[in-house]
Amino acid sequence: MDFLITQLSGFGGSLLALVFDPVTYFYLVPAVFLGIVFGALPGLTATLAVTILTGFFGNKFPLEYSLIALIGAYVGAIYGGSYPSILLNIPGTAASAATAMDGYPLTKKGRGGEALGITTTASFIGTLFGTVCLLVFVWVLLLISKNIASPEKALLALFGILLSGTLMSRDLVIKGWIAGLIGLAMAMVGLDPILSEDRYTFGWSYLLSGFQVVPVLMGAFAIPQIMDGMRAAIMVGDLPQIGRVVPKFREVFRRLPGISRSGAIGTGVGALPGVGEDVAGWVSYGVGKAASKESGNFGKGSVDGLISAEAANNAAIGGALIPLLVLGIPGSPPAAALLGALKINNVIPGPTIDPALILHVVAILVMASLTMFLMGLFTAKVFVMILRIPQTVFLPVVLVLTTIGSFSVGGGVNDLFLMICVGFVAYAMNVMQYPIAPLVIGVILGGLFDETFRRSLLISDGDLSVFASRPGAAILLTLNIVLVLSQIPAIKKSVRRLTRREETP
């Protein structure tokens, strides 16, 4: 109880410090606004918003203010994708794809303003739900993680890469694993963390420090989206009249159980390494449809369906930050970009992380969600007008911002070459339907895997049993093996056959 009181008082102090610091609003309000714009404009994403701001802020500003901008943009962008989903049936981000299922039918019925109001409120409550879970569970996991040594860290990093590749593959799972292994190989370039010998540098001094995180993020996430956007050139037609946006709070209160259920699902899914808010939205939508008494109305303009998707994808933000802060493993692509910002500032997430930083992140989430809520309710028509901006106008601007952000971190032309090379590779992978997020997560987690795997072998004199002799390592090794075996076609067919036999009376 004393521990809980201490943490709550620390959180209260962090929140009050943010509220009464005028500089907070200088960073927070523009960041949330920019995030909503990035989410609302088709072709831009939350990952891109956080990545670009990472390039601009990097280590040039105090970390506490950089986090305000990055998290504010993160929260705003996940919510902002609901605008084109509801009004145009065009998901602004992958996280808002499930929102379009019932949001657009509501708009066609003349209830677009009501849909936006409900969405804004559900997003606000969902974000707060995920934030509370972050505040509670991060301390529990930190206590557990103190017993995690090098073997567990290596297996956990490998599990994060494999799980990300498994869940984010569009067709063959092996493509996701290949993408993750490519990222893992990229992480091996540079000085050996154990012996300080150069590896795969080919005599090029630039590669001694390895592939820089920001140019890789920019190239992997920004360049393919810009190229796809310029090719697609989505043109927005006439926008519907939205009317009143402020919801009837009696209606919202009546649906709080559904919002809470969706928040719990979103937080849980978001905490899975590399999964993301889009999966959280779809999972919650499916559960909401199964649990609703009016499941037949889902897909036809159901408010319950709208709430299920939006509360979950915003709650996933807090969930994604749990493994990020405790284990250094991002729970989503935007969280991977956030991890890049932490690394630039020499902050190593894990058991040794400063508790004050965690409380600061939680306080920022509360402030960002409130700012997003107020902006969504009272400036919705501004964001609707922004939807009229053609892609041919804003995508070149994004390219310029991406280039400046990538160059500003290291200040070298080689960073731009790296960004362009990674961008073309990522674009080719997109064309062949290879997921990009596992590659980035492999780059970020590869250093952790490399160092902890080799350190484990050094301690055990090369004995591989060290990865099975410890209870935690044995559990994680089993999870990795089960994850790989579960995706083998022959085993999947056998499991299906057994399942069918059990279901047959």
C-alpha positions in Angstrom: 0.0 0.0 0.0 2.8 2.4 0.9 4.4 1.7 -2.5 1.2 2.5 -4.3 0.7 5.7 -2.4 4.3 6.7 -3.2 3.8 6.1 -6.9 0.5 7.9 -7.0 2.0 10.9 -5.2 4.9 10.8 -7.7 2.5 10.7 -10.6 0.5 13.6 -9.1 3.6 15.6 -8.8 4.6 15.0 -12.4 1.2 15.8 -13.6 1.0 19.1 -11.7 4.5 20.0 -12.9 3.3 19.6 -16.5 0.0 21.5 -15.9 1.7 24.5 -14.4 4.6 24.7 -16.8 3.7 27.0 -19.6 6.4 25.5 -21.8 4.3 22.2 -21.8 1.6 23.7 -23.9 4.2 25.2 -26.3 5.2 21.6 -27.2 2.0 19.7 -26.5 -0.7 21.7 -28.4 1.1 21.9 -31.8 2.3 18.3 -31.5 -1.3 16.9 -30.8 -2.6 19.1 -33.7 0.1 17.9 -36.0 -0.6 14.3 -35.0 -4.3 14.6 -35.7 -3.4 16.1 -39.1 -1.1 13.3 -39.9 -3.7 10.8 -38.9 -6.5 12.5 -40.8 -4.6 12.9 -44.1 -4.7 9.5 -45.9 -1.2 8.3 -46.7 0.3 9.6 -43.5 0.5 7.6 -40.2 1.2 7.9 -36.5 4.5 6.1 -37.1 5.5 8.8 -39.7 4.5 11.6 -37.3 6.6 10.3 -34.4 9.5 9.4 -36.8 9.6 12.9 -38.3 9.5 14.6 -34.8 12.2 12.2 -33.6 14.4 13.6 -36.4 13.6 17.2 -35.4 13.9 16.8 -31.7 16.4 14.0 -31.3 18.9 15.1 -28.6 18.6 18.8 -29.4 16.0 19.5 -26.7 15.6 18.3 -23.1 14.2 14.8 -23.0 11.2 15.8 -21.0 10.1 18.3 -23.6 10.9 16.0 -26.5 8.7 13.3 -25.0 5.8 15.8 -24.7 6.0 16.4 -28.5 6.5 12.8 -29.5 3.8 11.3 -27.3 1.4 14.1 -28.1 1.8 13.4 -31.8 1.4 9.7 -31.2 -1.9 10.1 -29.3 -3.2 12.7 -31.8 -2.4 10.6 -34.9 -4.1 7.4 -33.7 -7.2 9.4 -33.1 -6.9 11.5 -36.2 -7.3 8.5 -38.5 -11.0 8.4 -37.6 -11.9 11.5 -39.6 -11.5 10.1 -43.1 -12.6 6.7 -41.9 -15.9 8.1 -40.7 -16.5 10.8 -43.3 -15.0 9.2 -46.5 -14.7 5.5 -45.8 -10.9 5.9 -46.3 -8.9 4.9 -43.2 -6.5 7.6 -42.4 -4.2 5.1 -40.6 -4.2 1.3 -40.3 -5.3 1.8 -36.7 -8.6 3.3 -37.9 -9.5 0.7 -40.5 -12.0 -1.0 -38.2 -13.6 2.4 -37.4 -14.7 2.7 -41.0 -16.9 -0.4 -40.7 -19.6 1.5 -38.8 -18.4 5.1 -38.9 -19.1 5.6 -42.6 -22.6 4.0 -42.5 -23.4 6.4 -39.7 -22.3 9.3 -41.9 -24.5 8.1 -44.8 -27.4 8.2 -42.4 -26.6 11.9 -41.6 -25.0 11.1 -38.2 -21.4 12.0 -39.1 -21.1 14.6 -36.4 -22.5 12.2 -33.8 -20.0 9.5 -34.9 -17.1 12.0 -34.6 -18.3 13.0 -31.1 -18.7 9.4 -29.9 -15.3 8.5 -31.4 -13.6 11.4 -29.7 -15.0 10.5 -26.4 -14.3 6.8 -26.7 -10.7 7.6 -27.8 -10.2 9.8 -24.8 -11.5 7.2 -22.3 -9.6 4.4 -24.1 -6.3 6.4 -23.9 -6.9 7.0 -20.2 -7.7 3.4 -19.6 -4.4 2.3 -21.3 -2.6 5.0 -19.2 -3.9 3.6 -16.0 -2.9 0.1 -17.0 0.6 1.5 -17.8 0.8 3.1 -14.4 -0.2 -0.1 -12.6 1.4 -2.9 -14.6 4.7 -1.3 -15.4 5.8 -1.4 -11.8 4.8 -5.1 -11.5 6.8 -6.0 -14.6 9.8 -3.9 -13.4 9.9 -6.0 -10.2 9.8 -9.2 -12.3 12.3 -7.8 -14.9 15.0 -7.3 -12.1 15.4 -11.1 -12.2 16.0 -11.1 -16.0 19.6 -11.8 -17.0 21.3 -11.9 -20.3 19.8 -15.3 -21.5 16.3 -14.0 -20.9 17.0 -10.7 -22.6 18.3 -12.4 -25.7 15.4 -14.8 -26.0 12.9 -12.0 -25.2 14.4 -9.8 -28.0 14.2 -12.7 -30.4 10.6 -13.4 -29.4 9.7 -9.8 -30.1 11.2 -9.9 -33.6 9.5 -13.3 -34.4 6.2 -12.3 -33.0 6.2 -9.0 -34.8 7.0 -10.8 -38.1 4.2 -13.4 -37.4 1.4 -11.0 -36.7 2.3 -8.3 -39.2 2.7 -10.5 -42.3 0.0 -10.1 -44.9 0.3 -13.5 -46.5 3.3 -15.8 -45.7 4.6 -15.6 -42.1 8.1 -16.4 -43.4 8.1 -13.0 -45.0 7.7 -11.3 -41.7 10.5 -13.4 -40.2 12.8 -12.6 -43.1 12.1 -8.9 -42.6 13.0 -9.2 -38.9 16.2 -11.2 -39.7 17.2 -8.5 -42.2 16.9 -5.9 -39.5 18.8 -8.2 -37.1 21.6 -8.5 -39.6 21.7 -4.7 -40.0 22.1 -4.3 -36.3 25.3 -6.4 -36.4 27.1 -3.7 -38.5 29.6 -1.5 -36.5 31.8 -2.1 -33.5 31.4 -5.3 -31.7 29.8 -4.5 -28.3 31.9 -7.2 -26.5 35.3 -7.0 -28.2 35.0 -3.5 -29.8 36.2 -4.9 -33.2 34.6 -3.5 -36.4 32.2 -5.8 -38.3 30.9 -5.5 -41.8 32.1 -1.9 -42.2 34.3 -2.6 -45.3 36.7 0.1 -44.1 34.0 2.8 -44.1 34.3 4.8 -40.9 30.7 6.0 -41.1 29.6 2.4 -40.3 31.7 2.1 -37.2 28.7 3.3 -35.1 26.3 1.1 -37.0 23.2 2.1 -38.9 21.8 5.3 -37.3 18.3 4.8 -36.0 16.6 7.9 -37.3 17.7 7.6 -41.0 16.6 3.9 -40.8 13.2 5.0 -39.4 12.8 7.7 -41.9 13.7 5.5 -44.8 11.6 2.5 -43.7 8.5 4.3 -42.7 8.4 7.6 -44.7 9.9 6.9 -48.1 7.6 4.0 -49.1 4.5 5.9 -47.8 5.4 9.0 -49.8 6.0 6.9 -53.0 2.8 5.0 -52.6 0.9 8.2 -51.8 2.2 10.0 -54.9 1.2 7.0 -57.0 -2.3 6.7 -55.6 -3.0 10.4 -55.4 -6.3 10.0 -53.5 -8.6 12.8 -54.3 -11.2 13.8 -51.8 -14.6 14.7 -53.2 -17.4 16.6 -51.5 -17.4 16.2 -47.7 -20.6 15.7 -45.9 -22.1 18.1 -43.4 -21.2 16.9 -39.9 -23.5 19.0 -37.7 -23.2 18.7 -33.9 -20.0 17.0 -32.7 -20.3 17.3 -28.9 -21.9 13.9 -27.8 -24.8 13.3 -25.4 -22.8 12.2 -22.4 -25.8 10.2 -21.1 -25.3 8.0 -24.1 -21.6 7.8 -23.5 -22.2 6.8 -19.8 -24.6 4.1 -20.9 -21.9 2.6 -23.1 -19.1 2.7 -20.5 -19.0 -1.1 -20.0 -18.3 -1.6 -23.7 -15.7 1.1 -23.7 -14.0 -0.5 -20.7 -14.0 -3.9 -22.3 -12.5 -2.5 -25.5 -9.9 -0.6 -23.4 -8.8 -3.8 -21.7 -8.5 -5.6 -25.1 -6.6 -2.7 -26.6 -4.2 -2.5 -23.7 -3.6 -6.3 -23.8 -3.0 -6.5 -27.6 -0.9 -3.3 -27.6 1.4 -4.8 -25.0 2.3 -7.6 -27.4 5.7 -6.8 -29.0 5.4 -5.2 -32.5 1.7 -5.8 -32.9 0.2 -2.3 -33.0 -3.0 -0.4 -32.7 -4.6 -1.7 -35.9 -4.7 -5.3 -34.6 -6.1 -4.0 -31.3 -8.9 -2.3 -33.2 -9.9 -5.4 -35.2 -9.7 -7.8 -32.2 -11.9 -5.5 -30.1 -14.3 -5.0 -33.0 -14.7 -8.8 -33.3 -15.2 -9.3 -29.6 -17.6 -6.4 -29.5 -19.7 -8.0 -32.3 -19.7 -11.3 -30.5 -20.7 -9.8 -27.2 -23.3 -7.3 -28.5 -27.1 -8.0 -28.4 -27.3 -6.1 -31.7 -24.5 -7.9 -33.5 -26.5 -7.9 -36.8 -26.2 -4.1 -36.8 -22.4 -4.2 -36.9 -21.2 -2.9 -40.2 -24.4 -1.0 -40.8 -23.9 1.9 -38.5 -23.5 0.5 -35.0 -22.4 2.9 -32.3 -21.2 -0.1 -30.3 -19.0 -1.2 -33.2 -17.6 2.3 -33.5 -16.8 2.4 -29.8 -15.2 -1.0 -29.9 -12.7 0.0 -32.5 -11.8 3.4 -31.3 -11.5 2.8 -27.6 -9.2 -0.2 -28.3 -6.8 1.4 -30.7 -6.2 4.4 -28.4 -5.9 2.1 -25.3 -3.2 0.2 -27.2 -1.0 3.3 -26.9 -0.5 2.8 -23.1 -0.2 -1.0 -23.7 2.5 -0.5 -26.3 4.5 1.6 -23.9 4.5 -1.1 -21.2 7.1 -3.5 -22.9 8.9 -0.4 -24.3 9.7 1.1 -20.8 10.1 -2.2 -19.0 12.0 -4.4 -21.5 13.1 -2.0 -24.3 10.8 -3.9 -26.7 8.3 -1.6 -28.6 4.7 -2.8 -28.6 3.9 -1.0 -31.9 5.7 0.7 -34.9 5.1 4.2 -33.4 6.5 2.9 -30.1 9.6 1.7 -32.1 10.1 5.2 -33.3 9.7 6.4 -29.7 12.4 3.9 -28.6 14.7 5.4 -31.2 14.2 8.8 -29.6 15.1 7.3 -26.2 18.2 5.7 -27.6 19.4 8.9 -29.2 19.1 10.5 -25.7 21.1 7.6 -24.1 18.1 6.4 -22.2 18.1 2.6 -21.9 14.6 1.2 -21.0 14.5 -1.7 -18.6 14.9 -2.5 -14.9 17.4 0.4 -14.5 15.1 3.0 -16.0 14.5 6.1 -13.9 11.1 5.8 -12.2 10.6 9.5 -12.6 10.7 9.1 -16.4 7.9 6.6 -16.3 5.8 8.9 -14.2 6.6 11.7 -16.6 5.4 9.6 -19.6 2.2 8.7 -17.8 1.5 12.4 -17.0 2.2 13.3 -20.6 -0.3 10.7 -21.8 -3.0 12.2 -19.5 -2.3 15.7 -20.8 -2.1 14.6 -24.4 -5.4 12.7 -24.2 -7.2 15.7 -22.7 -5.8 18.0 -25.3 -6.9 15.6 -28.1 -10.4 15.4 -26.5 -10.8 19.2 -26.4 -9.4 19.6 -29.9 -11.6 16.9 -31.3 -14.8 18.3 -29.8 -14.3 22.0 -30.5 -12.1 22.1 -33.6 -13.4 19.1 -35.6 -14.5 21.3 -38.5 -10.9 22.5 -38.9 -9.7 19.0 -39.4 -12.5 18.2 -41.8 -11.3 21.2 -43.9 -7.8 19.8 -43.8 -9.0 16.7 -45.5 -9.5 18.8 -48.7 -5.7 19.2 -49.1 -4.6 17.1 -52.1 -1.8 14.5 -51.5 0.2 16.1 -54.3 0.6 19.1 -52.0 1.3 17.7 -48.6 3.5 14.7 -49.6 6.3 16.8 -51.0 6.2 18.8 -47.8 6.5 15.6 -45.8 9.5 14.5 -48.0 11.2 17.8 -47.2 10.6 17.4 -43.5 11.8 13.8 -43.6 15.0 14.9 -45.3 15.7 17.7 -42.8 14.9 15.5 -39.9 17.2 12.7 -41.1 20.0 15.2 -41.8 19.7 17.1 -38.6 20.4 14.2 -36.2 23.9 13.3 -37.5 24.5 16.3 -39.6 26.1 14.3 -42.4 25.2 13.5 -46.0 25.8 9.8 -45.4 22.6 9.8 -43.2 20.6 11.0 -46.3 22.2 8.2 -48.4 21.3 5.7 -45.7 17.7 7.0 -45.6 17.3 6.8 -49.3 18.8 3.3 -49.6 16.7 1.9 -46.7 13.7 3.7 -48.3 14.1 1.9 -51.7 14.6 -1.4 -50.0 11.5 -0.9 -47.9 9.5 0.1 -50.9 10.6 -3.0 -52.7 9.6 -5.1 -49.7 6.2 -3.4 -49.7 5.7 -4.3 -53.3 6.6 -7.9 -52.5 4.3 -7.8 -49.4 7.0 -8.0 -46.9 6.1 -6.1 -43.6 8.4 -3.2 -42.8 7.8 -3.0 -39.0 9.7 -6.3 -38.2 12.7 -4.9 -40.1 12.8 -1.8 -37.9 12.1 -3.7 -34.7 15.0 -6.1 -35.8 17.3 -3.1 -36.2 16.3 -1.7 -32.8 16.3 -5.0 -30.8 19.2 -6.5 -32.7 21.8 -4.8 -30.6 20.2 -6.1 -27.4 20.0 -9.6 -28.8 23.6 -9.6 -30.1 25.1 -8.3 -26.9 23.1 -10.5 -24.4 23.3 -13.6 -26.5 27.1 -13.5 -26.8 27.5 -12.4 -23.1 25.4 -15.5 -22.1 27.8 -17.7 -24.1 30.9 -16.1 -22.6 29.6 -16.6 -19.1 28.7 -20.2 -19.8 31.9 -21.0 -21.7 29.9 -21.6 -24.9 27.3 -24.0 -23.3 24.0 -23.5 -25.0 22.1 -25.1 -22.1 22.3 -21.6 -20.4 19.2 -20.8 -22.5 17.2 -23.6 -20.9 18.7 -24.1 -17.4 17.1 -20.9 -15.9 13.3 -21.0 -15.4 12.6 -17.7 -17.1 14.9 -18.6 -20.0 13.3 -22.0 -20.4 9.8 -20.4 -20.6 11.0 -17.9 -23.2 12.8 -20.6 -25.2 9.6 -22.7 -25.2 7.6 -19.7 -26.4 10.0 -19.1 -29.3 9.9 -22.7 -30.3 6.2 -23.0 -30.1 5.8 -19.7 -32.1 7.9 -21.1 -34.9 6.4 -24.6 -34.9 2.9 -23.2 -34.9 3.5 -21.6 -38.3 4.7 -24.7 -40.0 2.0 -25.7 -42.6 2.1 -29.4 -41.7 1.6 -28.7 -38.0 -1.1 -26.1 -38.6 -3.0 -28.7 -40.7 -2.7 -31.3 -38.0 -4.0 -28.9 -35.4 -7.0 -28.1 -37.6 -7.8 -31.7 -38.1 -7.6 -32.4 -34.3 -9.8 -29.4 -33.7 -12.4 -30.6 -36.2 -12.4 -34.1 -34.7 -13.0 -32.7 -31.2 -15.9 -30.5 -32.5 -17.5 -33.4 -34.4 -20.0 -35.2 -32.0 
